[in-house]
Amino acid sequence: SQRWKEGLAKWQTPHVMEILTDNQDVVLAGKRDAQVFVPLCGKAHELKWFLDLGHRVVGVEFVEQCVREYFKENGFDMKETTCP
């Protein structure tokens, strides 16, 4: 979480990975409404990209700051819940 606080998340890309866009039919097995799971997603642009393509997306991230920033930057409403 310290790297996110300091803006040092160098693994974060400024766009959707080209290898994914070039191979989306293979990755999604041709589905138009796939369920997509992205573990340790950070602020991955792929989350919104999949969503905009009509897929159901779940991203999991452990750094709260990162999640809050992602929702704010993309204009998403955020609903907080607790896990049992």
MMTF fields as JSON, N, C-alpha, C and O atoms, coordinates in Angstrom:
{
  "mmtfVersion": "1.0.0",
  "mmtfProducer": "UNKNOWN",
  "numBonds": 335,
  "numAtoms": 336,
  "numGroups": 84,
  "numChains": 1,
  "numModels": 1,
  "chainsPerModel": [1],
  "groupsPerChain": [84],
  "chainIdList": ["A"],
  "bondAtomList": [4, 2, 8, 6, 12, 10, 16, 14, 20, 18, 24, 22, 28, 26, 32, 30, 36, 34, 40, 38, 44, 42, 48, 46, 52, 50, 56, 54, 60, 58, 64, 62, 68, 66, 72, 70, 76, 74, 80, 78, 84, 82, 88, 86, 92, 90, 96, 94, 100, 98, 104, 102, 108, 106, 112, 110, 116, 114, 120, 118, 124, 122, 128, 126, 132, 130, 136, 134, 140, 138, 144, 142, 148, 146, 152, 150, 156, 154, 160, 158, 164, 162, 168, 166, 172, 170, 176, 174, 180, 178, 184, 182, 188, 186, 192, 190, 196, 194, 200, 198, 204, 202, 208, 206, 212, 210, 216, 214, 220, 218, 224, 222, 228, 226, 232, 230, 236, 234, 240, 238, 244, 242, 248, 246, 252, 250, 256, 254, 260, 258, 264, 262, 268, 266, 272, 270, 276, 274, 280, 278, 284, 282, 288, 286, 292, 290, 296, 294, 300, 298, 304, 302, 308, 306, 312, 310, 316, 314, 320, 318, 324, 322, 328, 326, 332, 330],
  "bondOrderList": [1, 1, 1, 1, 1, 1, 1, 1, 1, 1, 1, 1, 1, 1, 1, 1, 1, 1, 1, 1, 1, 1, 1, 1, 1, 1, 1, 1, 1, 1, 1, 1, 1, 1, 1, 1, 1, 1, 1, 1, 1, 1, 1, 1, 1, 1, 1, 1, 1, 1, 1, 1, 1, 1, 1, 1, 1, 1, 1, 1, 1, 1, 1, 1, 1, 1, 1, 1, 1, 1, 1, 1, 1, 1, 1, 1, 1, 1, 1, 1, 1, 1, 1],
  "groupList": [{"groupName": "SER", "atomNameList": ["N", "CA", "C", "O"], "elementList": ["N", "C", "C", "O"], "formalChargeList": [0, 0, 0, 0], "bondAtomList": [1, 0, 2, 1, 3, 2], "bondOrderList": [1, 1, 2], "singleLetterCode": "S", "chemCompType": "L-PEPTIDE LINKING"}, {"groupName": "GLN", "atomNameList": ["N", "CA", "C", "O"], "elementList": ["N", "C", "C", "O"], "formalChargeList": [0, 0, 0, 0], "bondAtomList": [1, 0, 2, 1, 3, 2], "bondOrderList": [1, 1, 2], "singleLetterCode": "Q", "chemCompType": "L-PEPTIDE LINKING"}, {"groupName": "ARG", "atomNameList": ["N", "CA", "C", "O"], "elementList": ["N", "C", "C", "O"], "formalChargeList": [0, 0, 0, 0], "bondAtomList": [1, 0, 2, 1, 3, 2], "bondOrderList": [1, 1, 2], "singleLetterCode": "R", "chemCompType": "L-PEPTIDE LINKING"}, {"groupName": "TRP", "atomNameList": ["N", "CA", "C", "O"], "elementList": ["N", "C", "C", "O"], "formalChargeList": [0, 0, 0, 0], "bondAtomList": [1, 0, 2, 1, 3, 2], "bondOrderList": [1, 1, 2], "singleLetterCode": "W", "chemCompType": "L-PEPTIDE LINKING"}, {"groupName": "LYS", "atomNameList": ["N", "CA", "C", "O"], "elementList": ["N", "C", "C", "O"], "formalChargeList": [0, 0, 0, 0], "bondAtomList": [1, 0, 2, 1, 3, 2], "bondOrderList": [1, 1, 2], "singleLetterCode": "K", "chemCompType": "L-PEPTIDE LINKING"}, {"groupName": "GLU", "atomNameList": ["N", "CA", "C", "O"], "elementList": ["N", "C", "C", "O"], "formalChargeList": [0, 0, 0, 0], "bondAtomList": [1, 0, 2, 1, 3, 2], "bondOrderList": [1, 1, 2], "singleLetterCode": "E", "chemCompType": "L-PEPTIDE LINKING"}, {"groupName": "GLY", "atomNameList": ["N", "CA", "C", "O"], "elementList": ["N", "C", "C", "O"], "formalChargeList": [0, 0, 0, 0], "bondAtomList": [1, 0, 2, 1, 3, 2], "bondOrderList": [1, 1, 2], "singleLetterCode": "G", "chemCompType": "PEPTIDE LINKING"}, {"groupName": "LEU", "atomNameList": ["N", "CA", "C", "O"], "elementList": ["N", "C", "C", "O"], "formalChargeList": [0, 0, 0, 0], "bondAtomList": [1, 0, 2, 1, 3, 2], "bondOrderList": [1, 1, 2], "singleLetterCode": "L", "chemCompType": "L-PEPTIDE LINKING"}, {"groupName": "ALA", "atomNameList": ["N", "CA", "C", "O"], "elementList": ["N", "C", "C", "O"], "formalChargeList": [0, 0, 0, 0], "bondAtomList": [1, 0, 2, 1, 3, 2], "bondOrderList": [1, 1, 2], "singleLetterCode": "A", "chemCompType": "L-PEPTIDE LINKING"}, {"groupName": "THR", "atomNameList": ["N", "CA", "C", "O"], "elementList": ["N", "C", "C", "O"], "formalChargeList": [0, 0, 0, 0], "bondAtomList": [1, 0, 2, 1, 3, 2], "bondOrderList": [1, 1, 2], "singleLetterCode": "T", "chemCompType": "L-PEPTIDE LINKING"}, {"groupName": "PRO", "atomNameList": ["N", "CA", "C", "O"], "elementList": ["N", "C", "C", "O"], "formalChargeList": [0, 0, 0, 0], "bondAtomList": [1, 0, 2, 1, 3, 2], "bondOrderList": [1, 1, 2], "singleLetterCode": "P", "chemCompType": "L-PEPTIDE LINKING"}, {"groupName": "HIS", "atomNameList": ["N", "CA", "C", "O"], "elementList": ["N", "C", "C", "O"], "formalChargeList": [0, 0, 0, 0], "bondAtomList": [1, 0, 2, 1, 3, 2], "bondOrderList": [1, 1, 2], "singleLetterCode": "H", "chemCompType": "L-PEPTIDE LINKING"}, {"groupName": "VAL", "atomNameList": ["N", "CA", "C", "O"], "elementList": ["N", "C", "C", "O"], "formalChargeList": [0, 0, 0, 0], "bondAtomList": [1, 0, 2, 1, 3, 2], "bondOrderList": [1, 1, 2], "singleLetterCode": "V", "chemCompType": "L-PEPTIDE LINKING"}, {"groupName": "MET", "atomNameList": ["N", "CA", "C", "O"], "elementList": ["N", "C", "C", "O"], "formalChargeList": [0, 0, 0, 0], "bondAtomList": [1, 0, 2, 1, 3, 2], "bondOrderList": [1, 1, 2], "singleLetterCode": "M", "chemCompType": "L-PEPTIDE LINKING"}, {"groupName": "ILE", "atomNameList": ["N", "CA", "C", "O"], "elementList": ["N", "C", "C", "O"], "formalChargeList": [0, 0, 0, 0], "bondAtomList": [1, 0, 2, 1, 3, 2], "bondOrderList": [1, 1, 2], "singleLetterCode": "I", "chemCompType": "L-PEPTIDE LINKING"}, {"groupName": "ASP", "atomNameList": ["N", "CA", "C", "O"], "elementList": ["N", "C", "C", "O"], "formalChargeList": [0, 0, 0, 0], "bondAtomList": [1, 0, 2, 1, 3, 2], "bondOrderList": [1, 1, 2], "singleLetterCode": "D", "chemCompType": "L-PEPTIDE LINKING"}, {"groupName": "ASN", "atomNameList": ["N", "CA", "C", "O"], "elementList": ["N", "C", "C", "O"], "formalChargeList": [0, 0, 0, 0], "bondAtomList": [1, 0, 2, 1, 3, 2], "bondOrderList": [1, 1, 2], "singleLetterCode": "N", "chemCompType": "L-PEPTIDE LINKING"}, {"groupName": "PHE", "atomNameList": ["N", "CA", "C", "O"], "elementList": ["N", "C", "C", "O"], "formalChargeList": [0, 0, 0, 0], "bondAtomList": [1, 0, 2, 1, 3, 2], "bondOrderList": [1, 1, 2], "singleLetterCode": "F", "chemCompType": "L-PEPTIDE LINKING"}, {"groupName": "CYS", "atomNameList": ["N", "CA", "C", "O"], "elementList": ["N", "C", "C", "O"], "formalChargeList": [0, 0, 0, 0], "bondAtomList": [1, 0, 2, 1, 3, 2], "bondOrderList": [1, 1, 2], "singleLetterCode": "C", "chemCompType": "L-PEPTIDE LINKING"}, {"groupName": "TYR", "atomNameList": ["N", "CA", "C", "O"], "elementList": ["N", "C", "C", "O"], "formalChargeList": [0, 0, 0, 0], "bondAtomList": [1, 0, 2, 1, 3, 2], "bondOrderList": [1, 1, 2], "singleLetterCode": "Y", "chemCompType": "L-PEPTIDE LINKING"}],
  "groupTypeList": [0, 1, 2, 3, 4, 5, 6, 7, 8, 4, 3, 1, 9, 10, 11, 12, 13, 5, 14, 7, 9, 15, 16, 1, 15, 12, 12, 7, 8, 6, 4, 2, 15, 8, 1, 12, 17, 12, 10, 7, 18, 6, 4, 8, 11, 5, 7, 4, 3, 17, 7, 15, 7, 6, 11, 2, 12, 12, 6, 12, 5, 17, 12, 5, 1, 18, 12, 2, 5, 19, 17, 4, 5, 16, 6, 17, 15, 13, 4, 5, 9, 9, 18, 10],
  "groupIdList": [1, 2, 3, 4, 5, 6, 7, 8, 9, 10, 11, 12, 13, 14, 15, 16, 17, 18, 19, 20, 21, 22, 23, 24, 25, 26, 27, 28, 29, 30, 31, 32, 33, 34, 35, 36, 37, 38, 39, 40, 41, 42, 43, 44, 45, 46, 47, 48, 49, 50, 51, 52, 53, 54, 55, 56, 57, 58, 59, 60, 61, 62, 63, 64, 65, 66, 67, 68, 69, 70, 71, 72, 73, 74, 75, 76, 77, 78, 79, 80, 81, 82, 83, 84],
  "secStructList": [7, 2, 2, 2, 2, 6, 6, 7, 7, 6, 6, 7, 7, 1, 1, 7, 7, 2, 2, 2, 2, 2, 6, 2, 2, 2, 2, 6, 6, 6, 7, 1, 1, 7, 3, 3, 3, 3, 3, 6, 7, 6, 6, 7, 2, 2, 2, 2, 2, 2, 2, 2, 6, 6, 7, 3, 3, 3, 3, 3, 7, 1, 7, 2, 2, 2, 2, 2, 2, 2, 2, 2, 2, 6, 6, 7, 7, 7, 7, 7, 7, 7, 7, 7],
  "xCoordList": [0.819, 0.0, 0.861, 0.417, 2.075, 2.971, 3.284, 3.365, 3.46, 3.756, 2.594, 2.818, 1.356, 0.203, 0.195, -0.059, 0.473, 0.481, 1.519, 1.295, 2.65, 3.751, 3.705, 4.577, 2.693, 2.589, 3.648, 4.059, 4.09, 5.171, 4.696, 5.475, 3.444, 2.907, 3.282, 2.444, 4.539, 5.08, 4.507, 4.623, 3.9, 3.285, 1.979, 1.439, 1.471, 0.21, 0.443, 1.262, -0.263, -0.1, -1.127, -2.186, -0.842, -1.769, -2.882, -3.678, -2.946, -3.931, -4.166, -3.469, -5.155, -5.417, -4.244, -3.756, -3.803, -2.673, -2.992, -4.04, -2.088, -2.292, -2.458, -3.236, -1.736, -1.86, -3.28, -3.752, -3.955, -5.334, -6.283, -7.137, -6.145, -7.045, -6.841, -7.802, -5.61, -5.319, -5.858, -6.103, -6.041, -6.451, -7.747, -7.97, -8.6, -9.8, -10.721, -11.342, -10.834, -11.695, -11.188, -11.984, -9.885, -9.3, -9.503, -9.932, -9.196, -9.313, -10.751, -10.994, -11.695, -13.104, -13.827, -15.034, -13.108, -13.679, -14.873, -15.827, -14.814, -15.876, -17.15, -18.119, -17.179, -18.386, -18.611, -17.665, -19.881, -20.244, -20.688, -20.823, -20.914, -21.303, -20.59, -21.228, -19.29, -18.476, -18.43, -18.664, -18.126, -17.826, -16.308, -15.611, -15.803, -14.36, -13.903, -14.462, -12.895, -12.324, -10.892, -10.086, -10.579, -9.233, -8.679, -9.012, -7.833, -7.259, -6.149, -5.443, -6.008, -4.976, -4.996, -3.972, -6.18, -6.422, -5.846, -5.651, -5.571, -5.089, -6.107, -7.302, -5.635, -6.529, -6.482, -6.444, -6.487, -6.342, -7.428, -8.619, -6.996, -7.93, -8.752, -9.816, -8.26, -8.964, -10.323, -11.241, -10.473, -11.757, -12.864, -13.894, -12.652, -13.662, -13.79, -14.889, -12.696, -12.718, -13.63, -14.477, -13.457, -14.331, -15.78, -16.684, -16.002, -17.346, -17.979, -19.138, -17.246, -17.753, -18.081, -18.916, -17.424, -17.713, -18.945, -19.366, -19.522, -20.735, -20.53, -21.457, -19.337, -19.051, -19.3, -19.323, -19.485, -19.637, -18.252, -17.567, -17.843, -16.454, -16.371, -17.114, -15.458, -15.143, -13.635, -12.854, -13.248, -11.838, -11.612, -12.436, -10.512, -10.177, -8.863, -7.872, -8.876, -7.678, -7.647, -8.69, -6.459, -6.313, -6.004, -6.099, -5.637, -5.273, -6.494, -6.884, -7.082, -8.315, -8.158, -9.044, -7.064, -6.833, -6.945, -7.56, -6.36, -6.366, -7.799, -8.165, -8.591, -9.979, -10.78, -11.52, -10.637, -11.369, -10.991, -11.868, -9.714, -9.264, -9.838, -10.279, -9.831, -10.336, -11.81, -12.213, -12.603, -14.03, -14.247, -15.067, -13.529, -13.67, -13.244, -13.955, -12.102, -11.582, -12.507, -12.532, -13.265, -14.139, -15.604, -16.459, -15.902, -17.273, -18.215, -19.419, -17.678, -18.499, -18.966, -18.235, -20.189, -20.675, -20.052, -19.876, -19.728, -19.081, -19.98, -20.493, -20.172, -20.96, -20.051, -19.504, -19.898, -19.04, -19.86, -20.942, -19.331, -19.931, -18.806, -17.631, -19.177, -18.178, -18.359, -19.464, -17.283, -17.329, -17.533, -16.949, -18.36, -18.579, -17.329, -17.339],
  "yCoordList": [-1.205, 0.0, 1.267, 2.327, 1.147, 2.307, 2.79, 3.996, 1.871, 2.262, 3.048, 3.994, 2.666, 3.423, 4.823, 5.803, 4.923, 6.218, 7.151, 8.357, 6.594, 7.401, 7.539, 8.176, 6.946, 7.022, 6.21, 6.558, 5.135, 4.327, 2.973, 2.022, 2.885, 1.622, 1.506, 1.682, 1.211, 1.216, 0.119, 0.193, -0.881, -1.947, -1.488, -2.17, -0.354, 0.169, 0.774, 1.682, 0.283, 0.796, 1.889, 1.902, 2.802, 3.9, 3.522, 4.377, 2.257, 1.829, 0.326, -0.363, -0.168, -1.604, -2.283, -1.79, -3.394, -4.122, -4.546, -5.136, -4.243, -4.539, -6.037, -6.436, -6.856, -8.298, -8.771, -9.743, -8.091, -8.436, -7.993, -8.769, -6.763, -6.287, -7.082, -7.349, -7.459, -8.232, -9.659, -10.287, -10.162, -11.563, -11.712, -12.743, -10.696, -10.732, -11.903, -12.451, -12.308, -13.443, -14.739, -15.584, -14.897, -16.089, -16.033, -17.012, -14.89, -14.728, -14.93, -15.554, -14.411, -14.478, -15.665, -15.821, -16.495, -17.673, -17.291, -18.058, -16.104, -15.649, -15.207, -14.851, -15.217, -14.843, -13.34, -12.553, -12.959, -11.54, -11.038, -9.833, -11.968, -11.568, -12.464, -13.126, -12.472, -13.315, -12.759, -11.574, -13.635, -13.225, -13.144, -14.133, -11.968, -11.739, -11.447, -10.581, -12.168, -11.981, -11.487, -12.105, -10.365, -9.789, -9.675, -8.732, -10.631, -10.561, -9.52, -9.273, -8.919, -7.894, -6.872, -6.587, -6.328, -5.505, -4.103, -3.479, -3.599, -2.218, -1.293, -1.38, -0.411, 0.491, 0.136, 1.012, -1.166, -1.666, -1.118, -1.189, -0.581, -0.07, -1.202, -0.966, -2.416, -3.572, -3.775, -4.286, -3.39, -3.547, -2.809, -3.396, -1.54, -0.734, -1.176, -1.157, -1.569, -2.039, -3.252, -3.3, -4.242, -5.411, -4.999, -5.48, -4.125, -3.654, -2.959, -3.221, -2.089, -1.373, -2.318, -2.001, -3.476, -4.479, -5.321, -6.169, -5.078, -5.781, -6.981, -7.762, -7.14, -8.281, -7.926, -6.752, -8.944, -8.776, -8.915, -9.914, -7.918, -7.844, -7.788, -7.055, -8.573, -8.518, -8.335, -9.134, -7.277, -7.046, -7.113, -6.63, -7.702, -7.796, -7.068, -7.306, -6.179, -5.405, -5.241, -5.087, -5.275, -5.178, -3.77, -3.502, -2.871, -1.514, -0.607, -0.273, -0.219, 0.566, 1.872, 2.237, 2.57, 3.846, 3.67, 4.485, 2.627, 2.333, 2.149, 2.695, 1.4, 1.14, 2.435, 2.712, 3.225, 4.495, 5.42, 6.045, 5.515, 6.354, 5.86, 6.657, 4.551, 3.981, 4.321, 4.748, 4.133, 4.433, 5.916, 6.27, 6.772, 8.216, 8.623, 9.378, 8.135, 8.491, 8.05, 8.675, 6.981, 6.449, 6.807, 6.37, 7.606, 8.05, 6.943, 7.021, 5.914, 4.808, 5.094, 5.683, 4.671, 4.732, 3.569, 2.475, 3.829, 2.797, 2.421, 3.289, 1.13, 0.628, -0.257, -1.245, 0.101, -0.669, -1.678, -1.367, -2.888, -3.925, -4.634, -4.474, -5.404, -6.186, -7.655, -8.104, -8.382, -9.825, -10.528, -10.146, -11.55, -12.286, -13.025, -13.692],
  "zCoordList": [0.0, 0.0, 0.0, -0.44, 0.49, 0.524, -0.887, -1.122, -1.824, -3.209, -3.816, -4.571, -3.494, -3.999, -3.391, -4.093, -2.09, -1.418, -2.01, -2.113, -2.396, -2.927, -4.451, -5.042, -5.088, -6.539, -7.257, -8.364, -6.636, -7.2, -7.727, -7.787, -8.1, -8.625, -10.094, -10.979, -10.34, -11.703, -12.589, -13.813, -12.001, -12.784, -13.414, -14.285, -12.989, -13.507, -14.887, -15.034, -15.891, -17.253, -17.529, -16.902, -18.45, -18.745, -19.723, -20.11, -20.123, -21.119, -20.992, -20.248, -21.728, -21.762, -22.468, -23.485, -21.934, -22.516, -23.948, -24.211, -24.863, -26.283, -26.543, -27.41, -25.803, -26.006, -25.698, -26.287, -24.785, -24.454, -25.56, -25.989, -26.022, -27.083, -28.369, -29.092, -28.656, -29.87, -29.799, -30.829, -28.589, -28.408, -27.622, -26.988, -27.655, -26.823, -27.152, -26.242, -28.414, -28.747, -28.12, -27.709, -28.048, -27.428, -25.917, -25.306, -25.322, -23.868, -23.41, -22.376, -24.167, -23.785, -24.414, -24.23, -25.146, -25.81, -26.684, -26.813, -27.28, -28.17, -27.471, -28.141, -26.156, -25.41, -25.469, -25.492, -25.494, -25.517, -24.144, -23.934, -23.21, -21.846, -20.83, -20.011, -20.899, -20.018, -18.594, -18.362, -17.665, -16.299, -16.207, -16.435, -15.872, -15.858, -14.432, -13.758, -13.983, -12.653, -12.81, -13.505, -12.157, -12.236, -10.812, -10.095, -10.395, -9.049, -8.977, -9.955, -7.809, -7.59, -8.717, -9.337, -8.97, -10.159, -10.104, -11.148, -8.924, -8.859, -9.503, -9.22, -10.366, -11.102, -12.591, -13.455, -12.865, -14.234, -15.158, -14.856, -16.269, -17.276, -17.885, -18.457, -17.763, -18.305, -17.649, -18.291, -16.393, -15.71, -16.457, -16.786, -16.72, -17.421, -18.874, -19.428, -19.49, -20.871, -21.004, -21.896, -20.109, -20.12, -19.877, -20.56, -18.921, -18.599, -19.8, -20.122, -20.459, -21.634, -22.788, -23.635, -22.82, -23.853, -23.506, -24.292, -22.315, -21.92, -21.02, -20.807, -20.492, -19.629, -18.167, -17.798, -17.345, -15.902, -15.291, -15.509, -14.529, -14.073, -12.553, -11.9, -12.008, -10.585, -10.469, -10.986, -9.785, -9.514, -8.019, -7.241, -7.613, -6.192, -5.963, -6.653, -4.984, -4.642, -3.128, -2.493, -2.557, -1.108, -0.62, 0.577, -1.519, -1.122, -1.291, -2.409, -0.173, -0.187, -0.961, -1.734, -0.769, -1.455, -2.968, -3.655, -3.46, -4.889, -5.395, -6.437, -4.677, -5.065, -5.062, -6.006, -4.011, -3.933, -5.091, -5.688, -5.413, -6.523, -7.848, -8.676, -8.042, -9.293, -9.493, -10.575, -8.455, -8.557, -8.842, -9.689, -8.153, -8.352, -9.763, -10.427, -10.223, -11.543, -12.673, -13.734, -12.453, -13.495, -13.298, -14.068, -12.264, -12.029, -11.591, -11.833, -10.948, -10.464, -9.043, -8.247, -8.731, -7.359, -6.599, -7.135, -5.352, -4.544, -3.389, -2.681, -3.197, -2.082, -1.241, -1.73, 0.007, 0.905, 1.691, 2.19, 1.793, 2.622, 3.364, 3.035, 4.349, 5.071, 4.727, 4.422, 4.779, 4.54, 5.87, 6.884, 5.857, 7.115, 7.556, 8.591]
}
